[in-house]
């Protein structure tokens, strides 16, 4: 059995001043798909919610929620991570729309099978 690491982009940790060792945030695994080539794609969520007065400009106090797709090689090491469903801080919009469903399908060429989005995770 291969254990896959929890993977979150460093840019998100930096922007939200998220300390992985501290509490107050959550990470969930929604779905995983293994391919015949040995890659594993994992659909996850990274979220922080804090009960506080609205309007705080401090990044470490702001709520956030992201959906992520991470590809792991056959050795279990992460090879790519993509945020989807929304723009990342300082970045463009996602090619894959946010969905309520927490399932994932990957085509043989590595493309994510999603309505109106056929894009490989590279």
Secondary structure in CASP SS format (residue, H / E / C, confidence):
PFRMAT SS
TARGET T0000
AUTHOR 0000-0000-0000
METHOD secondary structure of the structure
MODEL  1
X C 1.00
X C 1.00
X C 1.00
X C 1.00
X C 1.00
X C 1.00
X C 1.00
X C 1.00
X C 1.00
X H 1.00
X H 1.00
X H 1.00
X H 1.00
X H 1.00
X H 1.00
X C 1.00
X C 1.00
X C 1.00
X C 1.00
X C 1.00
X C 1.00
X C 1.00
X C 1.00
X C 1.00
X C 1.00
X E 1.00
X E 1.00
X E 1.00
X E 1.00
X E 1.00
X E 1.00
X E 1.00
X E 1.00
X E 1.00
X C 1.00
X C 1.00
X C 1.00
X C 1.00
X C 1.00
X E 1.00
X E 1.00
X E 1.00
X E 1.00
X E 1.00
X E 1.00
X E 1.00
X E 1.00
X E 1.00
X C 1.00
X C 1.00
X C 1.00
X C 1.00
X C 1.00
X C 1.00
X C 1.00
X C 1.00
X C 1.00
X C 1.00
X H 1.00
X H 1.00
X H 1.00
X C 1.00
X C 1.00
X E 1.00
X E 1.00
X E 1.00
X E 1.00
X E 1.00
X E 1.00
X E 1.00
X E 1.00
X E 1.00
X C 1.00
X C 1.00
X C 1.00
X C 1.00
X C 1.00
X E 1.00
X E 1.00
X E 1.00
X E 1.00
X E 1.00
X E 1.00
X E 1.00
X E 1.00
X C 1.00
X C 1.00
X C 1.00
X C 1.00
X C 1.00
X C 1.00
X C 1.00
X C 1.00
X C 1.00
X C 1.00
X C 1.00
X E 1.00
X C 1.00
X C 1.00
X C 1.00
X C 1.00
X C 1.00
X C 1.00
X C 1.00
X C 1.00
X E 1.00
X C 1.00
X C 1.00
X C 1.00
X C 1.00
X E 1.00
X E 1.00
X E 1.00
X E 1.00
X C 1.00
X C 1.00
X E 1.00
X E 1.00
X E 1.00
X E 1.00
X C 1.00
X C 1.00
END
